[in-house]
Amino acid sequence: MTTSERGSWAVGAGGSCAGAAVITFASCTAVAPTAFERSADAAAPTRPEMLAAPGGSSDSGAVEAVEARPINGSVSGGSLPATTDDDLPSEGTPLETPLLVGEEGAGCLAAGSGDYASAGPYRVATLLVDLGTGIAANQATGEFTIYYPQPLEQSCPHPIVAWGNGTGVTGPNVYEFFNHNAASWGIVVIAAHDSNTGSGEYHRRGIDYLLAQDADPSSRFFGRLSERAGVSGHSQGGLGAAAAATHPNVRALVPVGASGRALETTAFLCLTGTKDIAPDACRSAVAAAPGPAMAAIWEGGDHVSTETLLGFSRRDPGTIQMMRLYAAWFRCFLGADAAACQLFRGGSSCGVCDDPGWAEVITKNL
């Protein structure tokens, strides 16, 4: 697919594919498995009860699940937004700690295998929360899904990340592979369900909610979360992540199939493909970055398969590698994971720079 062939796409279940997720774009169709593979002791497919929390406080009474939820999210039509300077933040606040925190030594999260393309050392639970109205002018829902590791560490704060969907994508499932995998590596991810997240306000609301939970003695997250936050999203959600990068707690920005202005306050990773809409913008952002920055451009990677459930259901190598870098970047820059940082350090000799499949890996200040 070229950038001039953008169009609407849909995800749904039914027809002859009952029990599976069906993704279509133009003439391309794939049937995805009904659930992610889980460890043998994972619970049966379920969906946790909704927690109504418009005030952003206690989560008492909510039902958690270490789950294998069916992949049946929905996507409606709509063209992909272009990146403009109006969508991007202009400035940030100087860091109080170094960006490349892995240089100070290994972090305290469980180490795992070091293979960030595979499940990490933690089991994953999810929590559905409703953060109410007033998030954005065109808001359709206040629901978010929180992906979090189990067990939560008692003496090691877990980094937090806020995610935004691409245009027309509703619910958590189309991008769940990114966020479930990150949670298995110790990251707490709050993913907005809305399909118009380009304002950055959903990312901001998600971060503020998790910070409030960390301070609430009645919350399961009390005293378990880090103040260091990341923002990410696909397409319009990536633009929203860039817009939210000026939040005072944000220290890492990972737009997928989009770009943004790399700030002094953020470690910037741009994930895209040669057939995507974002390569030129990613290259420009890295060239102008004042801090650690990388653009990873997958050969043949496109906007609607490589970066979504469609690619994951096919075990597309580009999808898996983007998922790998997503988790590792946040482990490095938010969790002081020295092993993860080794993937990105070294300029043109970085750990991932010679990995097969990448058309370009461009680094700066790494």
Secondary structure as a PSIPRED ss2 file (coil, helix, strand):
# PSIPRED VFORMAT (PSIPRED V4.0)

   1 M C   1.000  0.000  0.000
   2 T C   1.000  0.000  0.000
   3 T H   0.000  1.000  0.000
   4 S H   0.000  1.000  0.000
   5 E H   0.000  1.000  0.000
   6 R C   1.000  0.000  0.000
   7 G C   1.000  0.000  0.000
   8 S C   1.000  0.000  0.000
   9 W E   0.000  0.000  1.000
  10 A E   0.000  0.000  1.000
  11 V E   0.000  0.000  1.000
  12 G E   0.000  0.000  1.000
  13 A C   1.000  0.000  0.000
  14 G C   1.000  0.000  0.000
  15 G H   0.000  1.000  0.000
  16 S H   0.000  1.000  0.000
  17 C H   0.000  1.000  0.000
  18 A C   1.000  0.000  0.000
  19 G C   1.000  0.000  0.000
  20 A C   1.000  0.000  0.000
  21 A E   0.000  0.000  1.000
  22 V E   0.000  0.000  1.000
  23 I E   0.000  0.000  1.000
  24 T E   0.000  0.000  1.000
  25 F E   0.000  0.000  1.000
  26 A C   1.000  0.000  0.000
  27 S C   1.000  0.000  0.000
  28 C E   0.000  0.000  1.000
  29 T E   0.000  0.000  1.000
  30 A E   0.000  0.000  1.000
  31 V E   0.000  0.000  1.000
  32 A E   0.000  0.000  1.000
  33 P C   1.000  0.000  0.000
  34 T C   1.000  0.000  0.000
  35 A C   1.000  0.000  0.000
  36 F C   1.000  0.000  0.000
  37 E C   1.000  0.000  0.000
  38 R C   1.000  0.000  0.000
  39 S C   1.000  0.000  0.000
  40 A C   1.000  0.000  0.000
  41 D C   1.000  0.000  0.000
  42 A C   1.000  0.000  0.000
  43 A C   1.000  0.000  0.000
  44 A C   1.000  0.000  0.000
  45 P C   1.000  0.000  0.000
  46 T C   1.000  0.000  0.000
  47 R C   1.000  0.000  0.000
  48 P C   1.000  0.000  0.000
  49 E C   1.000  0.000  0.000
  50 M E   0.000  0.000  1.000
  51 L E   0.000  0.000  1.000
  52 A E   0.000  0.000  1.000
  53 A C   1.000  0.000  0.000
  54 P C   1.000  0.000  0.000
  55 G C   1.000  0.000  0.000
  56 G C   1.000  0.000  0.000
  57 S C   1.000  0.000  0.000
  58 S C   1.000  0.000  0.000
  59 D C   1.000  0.000  0.000
  60 S C   1.000  0.000  0.000
  61 G C   1.000  0.000  0.000
  62 A C   1.000  0.000  0.000
  63 V C   1.000  0.000  0.000
  64 E C   1.000  0.000  0.000
  65 A E   0.000  0.000  1.000
  66 V C   1.000  0.000  0.000
  67 E C   1.000  0.000  0.000
  68 A C   1.000  0.000  0.000
  69 R C   1.000  0.000  0.000
  70 P C   1.000  0.000  0.000
  71 I C   1.000  0.000  0.000
  72 N C   1.000  0.000  0.000
  73 G C   1.000  0.000  0.000
  74 S E   0.000  0.000  1.000
  75 V E   0.000  0.000  1.000
  76 S C   1.000  0.000  0.000
  77 G C   1.000  0.000  0.000
  78 G C   1.000  0.000  0.000
  79 S C   1.000  0.000  0.000
  80 L C   1.000  0.000  0.000
  81 P C   1.000  0.000  0.000
  82 A C   1.000  0.000  0.000
  83 T C   1.000  0.000  0.000
  84 T C   1.000  0.000  0.000
  85 D H   0.000  1.000  0.000
  86 D H   0.000  1.000  0.000
  87 D H   0.000  1.000  0.000
  88 L C   1.000  0.000  0.000
  89 P C   1.000  0.000  0.000
  90 S C   1.000  0.000  0.000
  91 E C   1.000  0.000  0.000
  92 G C   1.000  0.000  0.000
  93 T C   1.000  0.000  0.000
  94 P C   1.000  0.000  0.000
  95 L C   1.000  0.000  0.000
  96 E C   1.000  0.000  0.000
  97 T C   1.000  0.000  0.000
  98 P C   1.000  0.000  0.000
  99 L C   1.000  0.000  0.000
 100 L C   1.000  0.000  0.000
 101 V H   0.000  1.000  0.000
 102 G H   0.000  1.000  0.000
 103 E H   0.000  1.000  0.000
 104 E H   0.000  1.000  0.000
 105 G C   1.000  0.000  0.000
 106 A C   1.000  0.000  0.000
 107 G C   1.000  0.000  0.000
 108 C C   1.000  0.000  0.000
 109 L C   1.000  0.000  0.000
 110 A C   1.000  0.000  0.000
 111 A C   1.000  0.000  0.000
 112 G C   1.000  0.000  0.000
 113 S C   1.000  0.000  0.000
 114 G C   1.000  0.000  0.000
 115 D C   1.000  0.000  0.000
 116 Y C   1.000  0.000  0.000
 117 A C   1.000  0.000  0.000
 118 S C   1.000  0.000  0.000
 119 A C   1.000  0.000  0.000
 120 G C   1.000  0.000  0.000
 121 P C   1.000  0.000  0.000
 122 Y C   1.000  0.000  0.000
 123 R E   0.000  0.000  1.000
 124 V E   0.000  0.000  1.000
 125 A E   0.000  0.000  1.000
 126 T E   0.000  0.000  1.000
 127 L E   0.000  0.000  1.000
 128 L E   0.000  0.000  1.000
 129 V E   0.000  0.000  1.000
 130 D E   0.000  0.000  1.000
 131 L C   1.000  0.000  0.000
 132 G C   1.000  0.000  0.000
 133 T C   1.000  0.000  0.000
 134 G C   1.000  0.000  0.000
 135 I C   1.000  0.000  0.000
 136 A C   1.000  0.000  0.000
 137 A C   1.000  0.000  0.000
 138 N C   1.000  0.000  0.000
 139 Q C   1.000  0.000  0.000
 140 A C   1.000  0.000  0.000
 141 T C   1.000  0.000  0.000
 142 G C   1.000  0.000  0.000
 143 E E   0.000  0.000  1.000
 144 F E   0.000  0.000  1.000
 145 T E   0.000  0.000  1.000
 146 I E   0.000  0.000  1.000
 147 Y E   0.000  0.000  1.000
 148 Y E   0.000  0.000  1.000
 149 P E   0.000  0.000  1.000
 150 Q E   0.000  0.000  1.000
 151 P C   1.000  0.000  0.000
 152 L C   1.000  0.000  0.000
 153 E C   1.000  0.000  0.000
 154 Q C   1.000  0.000  0.000
 155 S C   1.000  0.000  0.000
 156 C C   1.000  0.000  0.000
 157 P C   1.000  0.000  0.000
 158 H E   0.000  0.000  1.000
 159 P E   0.000  0.000  1.000
 160 I E   0.000  0.000  1.000
 161 V E   0.000  0.000  1.000
 162 A E   0.000  0.000  1.000
 163 W E   0.000  0.000  1.000
 164 G E   0.000  0.000  1.000
 165 N C   1.000  0.000  0.000
 166 G C   1.000  0.000  0.000
 167 T C   1.000  0.000  0.000
 168 G C   1.000  0.000  0.000
 169 V E   0.000  0.000  1.000
 170 T E   0.000  0.000  1.000
 171 G C   1.000  0.000  0.000
 172 P C   1.000  0.000  0.000
 173 N H   0.000  1.000  0.000
 174 V H   0.000  1.000  0.000
 175 Y H   0.000  1.000  0.000
 176 E H   0.000  1.000  0.000
 177 F H   0.000  1.000  0.000
 178 F H   0.000  1.000  0.000
 179 N H   0.000  1.000  0.000
 180 H H   0.000  1.000  0.000
 181 N H   0.000  1.000  0.000
 182 A H   0.000  1.000  0.000
 183 A H   0.000  1.000  0.000
 184 S H   0.000  1.000  0.000
 185 W C   1.000  0.000  0.000
 186 G C   1.000  0.000  0.000
 187 I C   1.000  0.000  0.000
 188 V E   0.000  0.000  1.000
 189 V E   0.000  0.000  1.000
 190 I E   0.000  0.000  1.000
 191 A E   0.000  0.000  1.000
 192 A E   0.000  0.000  1.000
 193 H C   1.000  0.000  0.000
 194 D C   1.000  0.000  0.000
 195 S C   1.000  0.000  0.000
 196 N C   1.000  0.000  0.000
 197 T C   1.000  0.000  0.000
 198 G C   1.000  0.000  0.000
 199 S C   1.000  0.000  0.000
 200 G C   1.000  0.000  0.000
 201 E H   0.000  1.000  0.000
 202 Y H   0.000  1.000  0.000
 203 H H   0.000  1.000  0.000
 204 R H   0.000  1.000  0.000
 205 R H   0.000  1.000  0.000
 206 G H   0.000  1.000  0.000
 207 I H   0.000  1.000  0.000
 208 D H   0.000  1.000  0.000
 209 Y H   0.000  1.000  0.000
 210 L H   0.000  1.000  0.000
 211 L H   0.000  1.000  0.000
 212 A H   0.000  1.000  0.000
 213 Q H   0.000  1.000  0.000
 214 D H   0.000  1.000  0.000
 215 A C   1.000  0.000  0.000
 216 D C   1.000  0.000  0.000
 217 P C   1.000  0.000  0.000
 218 S C   1.000  0.000  0.000
 219 S C   1.000  0.000  0.000
 220 R C   1.000  0.000  0.000
 221 F C   1.000  0.000  0.000
 222 F C   1.000  0.000  0.000
 223 G C   1.000  0.000  0.000
 224 R C   1.000  0.000  0.000
 225 L E   0.000  0.000  1.000
 226 S E   0.000  0.000  1.000
 227 E E   0.000  0.000  1.000
 228 R E   0.000  0.000  1.000
 229 A E   0.000  0.000  1.000
 230 G E   0.000  0.000  1.000
 231 V E   0.000  0.000  1.000
 232 S E   0.000  0.000  1.000
 233 G E   0.000  0.000  1.000
 234 H E   0.000  0.000  1.000
 235 S C   1.000  0.000  0.000
 236 Q H   0.000  1.000  0.000
 237 G H   0.000  1.000  0.000
 238 G H   0.000  1.000  0.000
 239 L H   0.000  1.000  0.000
 240 G H   0.000  1.000  0.000
 241 A H   0.000  1.000  0.000
 242 A H   0.000  1.000  0.000
 243 A H   0.000  1.000  0.000
 244 A H   0.000  1.000  0.000
 245 A H   0.000  1.000  0.000
 246 T H   0.000  1.000  0.000
 247 H C   1.000  0.000  0.000
 248 P C   1.000  0.000  0.000
 249 N C   1.000  0.000  0.000
 250 V E   0.000  0.000  1.000
 251 R E   0.000  0.000  1.000
 252 A E   0.000  0.000  1.000
 253 L E   0.000  0.000  1.000
 254 V E   0.000  0.000  1.000
 255 P E   0.000  0.000  1.000
 256 V E   0.000  0.000  1.000
 257 G C   1.000  0.000  0.000
 258 A C   1.000  0.000  0.000
 259 S C   1.000  0.000  0.000
 260 G C   1.000  0.000  0.000
 261 R C   1.000  0.000  0.000
 262 A C   1.000  0.000  0.000
 263 L C   1.000  0.000  0.000
 264 E C   1.000  0.000  0.000
 265 T C   1.000  0.000  0.000
 266 T C   1.000  0.000  0.000
 267 A E   0.000  0.000  1.000
 268 F E   0.000  0.000  1.000
 269 L E   0.000  0.000  1.000
 270 C E   0.000  0.000  1.000
 271 L E   0.000  0.000  1.000
 272 T E   0.000  0.000  1.000
 273 G E   0.000  0.000  1.000
 274 T E   0.000  0.000  1.000
 275 K E   0.000  0.000  1.000
 276 D C   1.000  0.000  0.000
 277 I C   1.000  0.000  0.000
 278 A C   1.000  0.000  0.000
 279 P H   0.000  1.000  0.000
 280 D H   0.000  1.000  0.000
 281 A H   0.000  1.000  0.000
 282 C H   0.000  1.000  0.000
 283 R H   0.000  1.000  0.000
 284 S H   0.000  1.000  0.000
 285 A H   0.000  1.000  0.000
 286 V H   0.000  1.000  0.000
 287 A H   0.000  1.000  0.000
 288 A H   0.000  1.000  0.000
 289 A C   1.000  0.000  0.000
 290 P C   1.000  0.000  0.000
 291 G C   1.000  0.000  0.000
 292 P C   1.000  0.000  0.000
 293 A E   0.000  0.000  1.000
 294 M E   0.000  0.000  1.000
 295 A E   0.000  0.000  1.000
 296 A E   0.000  0.000  1.000
 297 I E   0.000  0.000  1.000
 298 W E   0.000  0.000  1.000
 299 E E   0.000  0.000  1.000
 300 G E   0.000  0.000  1.000
 301 G E   0.000  0.000  1.000
 302 D E   0.000  0.000  1.000
 303 H C   1.000  0.000  0.000
 304 V C   1.000  0.000  0.000
 305 S C   1.000  0.000  0.000
 306 T C   1.000  0.000  0.000
 307 E C   1.000  0.000  0.000
 308 T C   1.000  0.000  0.000
 309 L H   0.000  1.000  0.000
 310 L H   0.000  1.000  0.000
 311 G H   0.000  1.000  0.000
 312 F H   0.000  1.000  0.000
 313 S H   0.000  1.000  0.000
 314 R C   1.000  0.000  0.000
 315 R C   1.000  0.000  0.000
 316 D C   1.000  0.000  0.000
 317 P H   0.000  1.000  0.000
 318 G H   0.000  1.000  0.000
 319 T H   0.000  1.000  0.000
 320 I H   0.000  1.000  0.000
 321 Q H   0.000  1.000  0.000
 322 M H   0.000  1.000  0.000
 323 M H   0.000  1.000  0.000
 324 R H   0.000  1.000  0.000
 325 L H   0.000  1.000  0.000
 326 Y H   0.000  1.000  0.000
 327 A H   0.000  1.000  0.000
 328 A H   0.000  1.000  0.000
 329 W H   0.000  1.000  0.000
 330 F H   0.000  1.000  0.000
 331 R H   0.000  1.000  0.000
 332 C H   0.000  1.000  0.000
 333 F H   0.000  1.000  0.000
 334 L H   0.000  1.000  0.000
 335 G H   0.000  1.000  0.000
 336 A C   1.000  0.000  0.000
 337 D C   1.000  0.000  0.000
 338 A H   0.000  1.000  0.000
 339 A H   0.000  1.000  0.000
 340 A H   0.000  1.000  0.000
 341 C H   0.000  1.000  0.000
 342 Q C   1.000  0.000  0.000
 343 L C   1.000  0.000  0.000
 344 F C   1.000  0.000  0.000
 345 R C   1.000  0.000  0.000
 346 G C   1.000  0.000  0.000
 347 G H   0.000  1.000  0.000
 348 S H   0.000  1.000  0.000
 349 S H   0.000  1.000  0.000
 350 C C   1.000  0.000  0.000
 351 G C   1.000  0.000  0.000
 352 V C   1.000  0.000  0.000
 353 C C   1.000  0.000  0.000
 354 D C   1.000  0.000  0.000
 355 D C   1.000  0.000  0.000
 356 P C   1.000  0.000  0.000
 357 G C   1.000  0.000  0.000
 358 W E   0.000  0.000  1.000
 359 A E   0.000  0.000  1.000
 360 E E   0.000  0.000  1.000
 361 V E   0.000  0.000  1.000
 362 I E   0.000  0.000  1.000
 363 T E   0.000  0.000  1.000
 364 K E   0.000  0.000  1.000
 365 N C   1.000  0.000  0.000
 366 L C   1.000  0.000  0.000
